[in-house]
Amino acid sequence: MTKRILSVLLALVMCFTLLPMTVAAEDMEDVIYTDNRGNQIIIPGGAKSCATKVVDFSAGDPWTNDERAMNPDDILGVPDYDRNADTNYLCLGAYGSVTLEFDIFITDGDGMDIYVFEIGPAVEATKVEVSSDLKNWIYVGDVDGSLSGVDLNGKVPTDGKYKYVRITDIEGQSSSWPGADIDAVAGLNAKVPASGSTWANEELEKADLLGLIPECLDGADLTQPITRAEFAAVSVKVYEALTGETAIAASENPFTDTTDAEVLKAYNTGITAGTGDGTTFSPDAILNREQAATMLTRVYKKTAFDSWTLSTDGNFALTYDKPAAFADDANISDWAKDSVYFMAANGIIKGVGDGTKFAPKNTTTAEESIGYANATREQALLIAVRMVENLQ
């Protein structure tokens, strides 16, 4: 590395400019950080937008002999290079590479999307790649110049979300510190992954990566019951994932109680016909399990049968091995039974408790009070994941 020799004055200046201007508090406030070239970089949410785990590190050859620059974990978290001790950074070595994991999804937004914080006044060139699965990597640019960031625009799909970043040295300079010396890597445009109950988080992350979480559930408490309007939006996402097409909202709104665009897409696609006489949708009503089964079965029929419409639904029989009747079969509405058993046969919507009951709808005041047959938002998203994985 060729950036060690600095004047005493420059060193003193940098001691102050390297300090965050906004300290990350317990609620993870944004951090405004001034890098070694005088660029003020806003790190949204502070540490939560920086790399949190080193997945892999391959030191270059040659590599530094200085142990202070050898710990890959020093690249994690917010920029914290200690100039006085010359610590808290990682030397990649000539053509070395590090793969980092983030707790957030890095997305394409305004301006730069990923920033590589190098120490010293010069920037040694690195190649930047992103991935959502550690298998498929997308090259998004080189860091080389006064601004050490890359913009994902035009290089990744517009709805792409990436938890992994790989940084590779491409200069390979030979000195006491060959290759780039990195303090931290931050996602400047990010989406917080959906989260709910601990048991559901892995599947919720799948739902996020599959693009099944609609805007109306971004940042929502996913442990709460899902409304009819919210589930309509989830169903539209499932339809789009299965077909690769974009759903179009109905040009004329048949409902008197909602103008929600996702509901109108669901109506236009045939996923729902509304409630009562069809002039209302009851968007804020809590969805029950037999309604969920029916709406998703319609999504499947729409994708499986070219000429299917909701009005001709009776002409399209589903072929499947019907499982044993649920103990509460008598409580399943006649219009929902085929959908319920089709979903159960394909492992998409399972029974409750020991699996012998389906809990199609609330039938008593006591059941209503505890939400016995209500579907939660996280349950709905897990169902959506199974739908895409099992029937795609």
C-alpha positions as CSV (number, residue, x, y, z in Angstrom):
1,M,0.0,0.0,0.0
2,T,1.3,3.4,-1.0
3,K,-0.8,5.7,1.3
4,R,0.9,5.6,4.6
5,I,3.0,8.7,4.4
6,L,1.0,11.6,5.6
7,S,1.9,14.9,7.0
8,V,1.4,15.6,10.7
9,L,-1.2,18.2,9.8
10,L,-3.2,15.9,7.6
11,A,-3.1,13.2,10.3
12,L,-4.5,15.6,12.9
13,V,-7.3,16.8,10.5
14,M,-8.3,13.2,9.8
15,C,-8.5,12.4,13.4
16,F,-11.5,14.7,13.6
17,T,-13.1,14.2,10.2
18,L,-13.1,10.4,10.6
19,L,-15.5,10.7,13.6
20,P,-19.2,10.1,12.8
21,M,-21.1,13.4,12.9
22,T,-24.2,11.6,14.2
23,V,-23.6,8.9,16.7
24,A,-25.6,5.7,16.2
25,A,-28.0,5.5,19.1
26,E,-30.0,2.5,20.4
27,D,-32.6,3.2,17.7
28,M,-29.9,3.0,15.0
29,E,-30.0,6.6,13.8
30,D,-28.4,7.5,10.5
31,V,-24.7,8.1,10.6
32,I,-23.0,10.8,8.6
33,Y,-19.5,9.8,8.0
34,T,-16.7,11.9,6.4
35,D,-14.2,9.6,4.5
36,N,-10.6,10.3,3.9
37,R,-11.3,12.3,0.8
38,G,-13.7,14.7,2.4
39,N,-16.9,13.0,1.1
40,Q,-19.8,13.0,3.5
41,I,-21.6,9.7,3.3
42,I,-24.9,9.0,5.0
43,I,-25.2,5.5,6.3
44,P,-29.0,4.9,6.7
45,G,-29.6,3.3,10.1
46,G,-26.0,3.2,11.0
47,A,-24.6,-0.3,11.8
48,K,-27.7,-2.1,10.6
49,S,-26.8,-1.0,7.0
50,C,-23.2,-2.2,7.2
51,A,-21.8,-5.7,6.7
52,T,-22.5,-8.0,9.7
53,K,-20.8,-11.2,8.8
54,V,-17.7,-12.4,6.9
55,V,-18.8,-15.3,4.7
56,D,-15.4,-15.9,3.1
57,F,-12.0,-14.3,3.0
58,S,-9.2,-15.2,0.6
59,A,-6.1,-13.2,1.3
60,G,-4.1,-12.1,-1.7
61,D,-0.6,-13.0,-2.5
62,P,1.4,-11.2,-1.4
63,W,-0.4,-10.2,1.7
64,T,0.6,-8.0,4.6
65,N,2.8,-9.2,7.4
66,D,1.2,-6.8,9.9
67,E,-1.2,-8.7,12.2
68,R,-3.1,-5.5,12.8
69,A,-4.5,-5.7,9.3
70,M,-5.2,-9.4,9.1
71,N,-8.5,-9.8,10.9
72,P,-11.5,-10.1,8.5
73,D,-14.0,-9.2,11.2
74,D,-12.4,-5.7,11.4
75,I,-14.3,-4.9,8.2
76,L,-17.7,-5.4,9.9
77,G,-19.9,-2.6,11.3
78,V,-19.6,1.1,10.8
79,P,-16.3,2.7,9.8
80,D,-14.1,2.7,12.9
81,Y,-10.5,2.9,11.7
82,D,-8.2,3.9,14.6
83,R,-5.6,6.1,13.0
84,N,-3.4,6.4,16.1
85,A,-3.1,2.6,16.6
86,D,-3.5,1.9,12.8
87,T,-6.1,-0.8,13.5
88,N,-9.7,-1.8,12.7
89,Y,-9.3,-2.5,9.0
90,L,-8.6,-5.4,6.7
91,C,-5.8,-5.6,4.1
92,L,-7.1,-7.7,1.2
93,G,-3.7,-8.4,-0.3
94,A,-2.9,-8.5,-4.0
95,Y,-6.0,-9.7,-5.7
96,G,-7.5,-10.8,-2.4
97,S,-11.3,-11.1,-2.0
98,V,-13.8,-10.9,0.9
99,T,-17.5,-11.9,0.8
100,L,-19.8,-10.1,3.2
101,E,-23.3,-10.7,4.5
102,F,-25.8,-8.0,5.4
103,D,-28.8,-8.1,7.7
104,I,-30.6,-5.8,5.2
105,F,-31.3,-6.2,1.5
106,I,-29.3,-3.8,-0.6
107,T,-31.4,-2.4,-3.4
108,D,-31.1,0.1,-6.3
109,G,-32.1,3.5,-5.2
110,D,-31.1,7.1,-5.8
111,G,-27.4,7.6,-6.3
112,M,-24.8,5.2,-4.9
113,D,-26.0,2.0,-3.4
114,I,-22.9,0.5,-1.9
115,Y,-20.0,2.3,-0.4
116,V,-16.5,0.9,0.3
117,F,-14.7,2.7,3.1
118,E,-10.9,2.5,2.4
119,I,-8.3,4.0,4.7
120,G,-5.8,6.6,3.5
121,P,-6.3,9.4,1.0
122,A,-6.0,7.2,-2.1
123,V,-8.4,4.5,-3.4
124,E,-7.0,1.3,-4.5
125,A,-9.2,-0.3,-7.1
126,T,-11.6,-3.1,-6.2
127,K,-14.3,-5.0,-8.1
128,V,-17.7,-5.1,-6.5
129,E,-20.3,-7.9,-7.0
130,V,-23.6,-8.7,-5.4
131,S,-25.6,-11.8,-4.8
132,S,-28.9,-12.9,-3.3
133,D,-28.0,-16.5,-2.8
134,L,-24.1,-16.8,-2.8
135,K,-24.4,-18.7,-6.1
136,N,-25.2,-16.2,-8.7
137,W,-23.1,-13.1,-8.7
138,I,-23.6,-9.8,-10.6
139,Y,-20.7,-7.5,-11.3
140,V,-21.9,-4.0,-10.5
141,G,-18.7,-1.9,-11.0
142,D,-15.2,-1.0,-9.7
143,V,-14.4,1.3,-6.8
144,D,-11.6,3.5,-8.1
145,G,-11.6,7.2,-7.6
146,S,-12.4,9.9,-5.1
147,L,-15.9,8.5,-4.5
148,S,-15.6,4.8,-3.3
149,G,-19.2,3.8,-4.2
150,V,-21.1,2.0,-6.9
151,D,-24.6,2.5,-8.3
152,L,-26.7,-0.6,-9.1
153,N,-28.8,1.3,-11.6
154,G,-28.9,-0.5,-14.9
155,K,-26.8,-3.4,-13.6
156,V,-29.4,-5.4,-11.6
157,P,-33.2,-5.9,-12.0
158,T,-35.2,-3.0,-10.7
159,D,-36.7,-5.2,-7.9
160,G,-33.4,-6.9,-7.1
161,K,-32.5,-7.4,-3.4
162,Y,-29.0,-8.5,-2.3
163,K,-27.7,-9.7,1.1
164,Y,-24.2,-10.5,-0.1
165,V,-21.4,-8.3,-1.5
166,R,-18.0,-9.5,-2.7
167,I,-15.1,-7.1,-2.9
168,T,-12.0,-8.2,-4.9
169,D,-8.7,-6.3,-5.2
170,I,-7.8,-5.6,-8.8
171,E,-4.6,-3.6,-8.6
172,G,-2.3,-6.1,-6.7
173,Q,0.3,-3.5,-5.7
174,S,3.3,-4.9,-3.8
175,S,4.3,-3.1,-0.7
176,S,4.0,-3.6,3.1
177,W,0.2,-3.6,2.7
178,P,-0.5,-4.9,-0.8
179,G,-4.1,-4.6,-2.1
180,A,-6.9,-2.5,-0.9
181,D,-7.3,-1.7,2.9
182,I,-10.9,-1.7,3.9
183,D,-12.5,-0.3,7.0
184,A,-16.2,-1.0,6.3
185,V,-18.7,-1.6,3.6
186,A,-22.2,-0.1,3.7
187,G,-25.5,-0.4,1.8
188,L,-26.7,3.1,1.2
189,N,-30.1,2.1,-0.3
190,A,-31.6,-0.8,1.6
191,K,-34.8,-2.6,2.5
192,V,-35.2,-4.2,5.9
193,P,-36.2,-7.8,5.5
194,A,-39.6,-8.8,6.6
195,S,-39.7,-10.2,10.1
196,G,-42.3,-11.8,12.3
197,S,-42.2,-14.7,14.7
198,T,-38.8,-16.3,15.1
199,W,-40.0,-19.6,13.6
200,A,-41.2,-17.8,10.4
201,N,-38.2,-15.6,9.6
202,E,-36.5,-18.0,7.3
203,E,-39.6,-18.4,5.1
204,L,-40.3,-14.7,5.3
205,E,-36.9,-14.0,3.9
206,K,-37.8,-16.4,1.1
207,A,-41.0,-14.4,0.5
208,D,-39.0,-11.2,0.3
209,L,-36.5,-12.7,-2.2
210,L,-39.3,-14.1,-4.3
211,G,-41.0,-10.7,-4.4
212,L,-44.1,-11.9,-2.6
213,I,-44.4,-9.2,0.0
214,P,-46.6,-6.3,-1.2
215,E,-45.9,-2.7,-0.4
216,C,-48.8,-2.6,2.0
217,L,-47.0,-5.1,4.3
218,D,-43.6,-3.3,4.2
219,G,-42.7,-2.6,7.8
220,A,-46.0,-4.1,9.1
221,D,-46.3,-6.3,12.2
222,L,-46.5,-9.6,10.4
223,T,-47.8,-11.5,13.5
224,Q,-51.1,-9.7,13.2
225,P,-54.2,-11.0,11.3
226,I,-54.2,-10.3,7.5
227,T,-57.1,-8.3,6.0
228,R,-58.9,-9.2,2.8
229,A,-57.2,-6.3,1.0
230,E,-53.7,-7.3,2.2
231,F,-54.3,-10.9,1.1
232,A,-55.5,-9.7,-2.3
233,A,-52.2,-7.9,-2.7
234,V,-50.3,-11.1,-1.7
235,S,-52.3,-13.1,-4.1
236,V,-51.5,-10.7,-6.9
237,K,-47.8,-11.1,-6.1
238,V,-48.2,-14.9,-6.3
239,Y,-49.9,-14.6,-9.7
240,E,-47.1,-12.4,-11.0
241,A,-44.4,-14.8,-9.6
242,L,-46.0,-17.8,-11.3
243,T,-46.7,-16.1,-14.6
244,G,-43.9,-13.6,-14.9
245,E,-46.5,-11.1,-16.0
246,T,-47.6,-7.8,-14.3
247,A,-51.2,-7.8,-13.1
248,I,-53.4,-4.9,-14.5
249,A,-56.0,-3.2,-12.4
250,A,-59.6,-3.2,-13.6
251,S,-60.4,0.0,-15.5
252,E,-63.8,0.2,-13.8
253,N,-64.2,-0.2,-10.1
254,P,-67.1,-2.5,-9.2
255,F,-66.7,-1.9,-5.4
256,T,-68.2,0.9,-3.4
257,D,-65.9,0.5,-0.3
258,T,-62.4,0.5,-1.8
259,T,-60.3,2.0,-4.5
260,D,-57.2,0.0,-3.6
261,A,-55.2,-0.7,-6.8
262,E,-54.1,-4.2,-5.6
263,V,-57.7,-5.2,-5.0
264,L,-58.6,-4.0,-8.5
265,K,-55.8,-6.1,-9.9
266,A,-57.1,-9.1,-8.0
267,Y,-60.6,-8.5,-9.3
268,N,-59.4,-8.0,-12.9
269,T,-57.4,-11.3,-12.6
270,G,-60.3,-13.2,-11.3
271,I,-58.9,-13.8,-7.8
272,T,-61.9,-12.3,-6.1
273,A,-65.4,-11.2,-6.9
274,G,-66.0,-9.3,-3.7
275,T,-68.5,-9.9,-0.9
276,G,-72.3,-9.9,-0.7
277,D,-73.8,-8.9,-4.0
278,G,-70.4,-8.1,-5.4
279,T,-70.6,-4.4,-5.0
280,T,-68.4,-4.4,-1.8
281,F,-65.1,-5.9,-1.0
282,S,-64.8,-5.5,2.8
283,P,-61.1,-4.6,2.5
284,D,-60.6,-4.3,6.3
285,A,-62.3,-7.5,7.2
286,I,-60.0,-10.2,8.6
287,L,-59.4,-13.0,6.1
288,N,-60.2,-16.6,7.2
289,R,-58.5,-19.7,6.1
290,E,-61.1,-21.0,3.7
291,Q,-61.1,-17.6,1.9
292,A,-57.3,-17.8,1.6
293,A,-57.5,-21.3,0.1
294,T,-60.1,-20.2,-2.4
295,M,-58.3,-17.1,-3.6
296,L,-55.0,-18.9,-4.1
297,T,-56.8,-21.8,-5.9
298,R,-58.1,-19.2,-8.3
299,V,-54.6,-17.9,-8.8
300,Y,-53.5,-21.5,-9.7
301,K,-56.4,-22.0,-12.1
302,K,-55.7,-18.6,-13.8
303,T,-52.1,-19.8,-14.4
304,A,-52.9,-23.4,-15.3
305,F,-55.9,-23.0,-17.7
306,D,-55.6,-20.5,-20.5
307,S,-59.4,-19.9,-20.9
308,W,-60.3,-19.9,-17.2
309,T,-62.3,-17.0,-15.8
310,L,-64.1,-16.7,-12.5
311,S,-67.5,-16.9,-14.2
312,T,-66.5,-20.2,-15.9
313,D,-64.8,-21.6,-12.9
314,G,-67.2,-24.6,-12.7
315,N,-66.0,-25.9,-16.0
316,F,-62.5,-26.4,-14.7
317,A,-62.1,-29.4,-12.4
318,L,-58.9,-29.8,-10.4
319,T,-57.1,-33.2,-10.6
320,Y,-55.5,-34.2,-7.2
321,D,-55.6,-37.0,-4.7
322,K,-58.0,-35.8,-2.1
323,P,-56.7,-36.3,1.4
324,A,-58.7,-37.6,4.3
325,A,-61.5,-35.4,5.3
326,F,-60.7,-32.9,8.1
327,A,-62.5,-33.4,11.4
328,D,-64.3,-30.1,10.9
329,D,-65.2,-30.7,7.3
330,A,-68.8,-29.8,8.1
331,N,-67.7,-26.3,8.9
332,I,-66.0,-25.8,5.5
333,S,-68.3,-23.8,3.2
334,D,-69.4,-25.8,0.1
335,W,-67.9,-23.1,-2.2
336,A,-64.6,-23.5,-0.5
337,K,-64.3,-27.3,-0.1
338,D,-62.6,-28.1,-3.4
339,S,-60.0,-25.3,-2.8
340,V,-59.4,-26.4,0.7
341,Y,-58.6,-29.9,-0.2
342,F,-56.6,-29.0,-3.3
343,M,-54.4,-26.7,-1.1
344,A,-54.1,-29.4,1.5
345,A,-53.2,-32.1,-1.1
346,N,-50.4,-30.0,-2.4
347,G,-49.0,-29.1,1.1
348,I,-49.7,-25.4,0.7
349,I,-52.3,-24.9,3.5
350,K,-52.1,-27.4,6.2
351,G,-54.4,-28.3,9.1
352,V,-54.1,-26.7,12.5
353,G,-53.0,-28.3,15.7
354,D,-52.3,-32.0,15.1
355,G,-53.4,-31.4,11.5
356,T,-56.8,-33.1,11.8
357,K,-58.8,-29.9,11.7
358,F,-58.7,-27.1,9.1
359,A,-60.3,-24.2,11.0
360,P,-62.0,-22.8,7.9
361,K,-63.8,-20.0,9.6
362,N,-64.9,-18.8,13.0
363,T,-68.2,-20.4,13.9
364,T,-68.7,-19.3,17.5
365,T,-68.3,-16.1,19.5
366,A,-65.4,-17.8,21.4
367,E,-63.6,-18.6,18.2
368,E,-64.1,-15.1,16.9
369,S,-62.7,-13.6,20.1
370,I,-59.4,-15.6,19.8
371,G,-59.2,-15.4,16.0
372,Y,-59.3,-19.2,15.8
373,A,-59.6,-19.3,12.0
374,N,-57.9,-16.1,11.2
375,A,-54.8,-16.1,9.0
376,T,-51.9,-14.0,10.1
377,R,-49.8,-11.9,7.7
378,E,-46.8,-14.2,8.2
379,Q,-48.9,-17.3,7.7
380,A,-50.3,-15.8,4.5
381,L,-46.8,-15.1,3.2
382,L,-45.6,-18.6,4.1
383,I,-48.5,-20.0,2.2
384,A,-47.6,-17.8,-0.7
385,V,-44.0,-19.2,-0.6
386,R,-45.3,-22.8,-0.7
387,M,-47.6,-21.9,-3.5
388,V,-44.8,-20.6,-5.7
389,E,-42.4,-23.4,-4.7
390,N,-44.8,-26.3,-5.0
391,L,-46.8,-25.2,-8.1
392,Q,-44.4,-23.2,-10.2
